[in-house]
């Protein structure tokens, strides 16, 4: 504590050696004594199954693929035995952000990259493009949170990315 009564100094956040993922520890032959895998029923994670209605409600412009994205993520997490580690709220946020990004990309494909200014009539960039960039940034940030939890706790090296499947889906539309 400093003379003025404020807490300053100390270890920096994120400083120090990074923790090894569980898969690397197992490959090195170390035992996973601290690993407490839940029983098989916990992988079913019943609370993760309750898909909220807002992930698939009717939209004014385009379709919303929140339900499909949510189900793909749950399947991806179950394949890695990590479904019980991820909060359903985090999955819902990721699914909605990714669904909105796809929806806005479809709208951009329909209306184009430029639009007319409402008062001056001059040509401006489409507001859908900047909104899509915001949702994609949010989706990537949320996926990185999910991926870091899975990579740190998976007993196998984590490969594959459900975002790749969503890109294929977007290109098919």
C-alpha positions, 0 to 999 in steps of 0.5 A: 500500500502506498503512503496515500492509502491506494493499492499500487504495485504487486504482481501484474495481471497475466504475468508469469508462466502460462499454465499448460493445457491438460492434454499436454500434461497427459502427453508428458506422462503426468497423472491427472490427479487434480482432474475431477471429471464428472460422471457420465450424466454430467456431460449431458448437462440438462441446463445446456439443452434449454434453448431460449426462444429468442435464438430462433424467433422470426426476424424482420430482415432475414433468418436468425440461425441462433438455434443451429449455432447453439446446437453446433457449439453444444455438439462441439463441446460434448465431443471434447467432454467440456459441455459441463464447463461452459456457462449456457449464458456464454453459449447464448451470447456467442450464438446470438452474436454469430447469428446476427453477424450472419443475418447482417451479412445476408442483408449486406449481400441483398442491399449492397455496401453503399446507401443514401444518406437520409438527409443529404442524399449523398452516398455513404457506406452501408450501416449494416457493414459496421454493425456486422463488424461489431457483431463479428468482433463480439462473436470472436471474443466470446469464442476465444473465451469458450475455446480457452476453457476447452483447450485448458481442460480437454484431455485431447489436443483441441482441433476443429472450429465450429466457426468454420461450419458457420462460414460454409453455411454463410457461403451457401446462402 
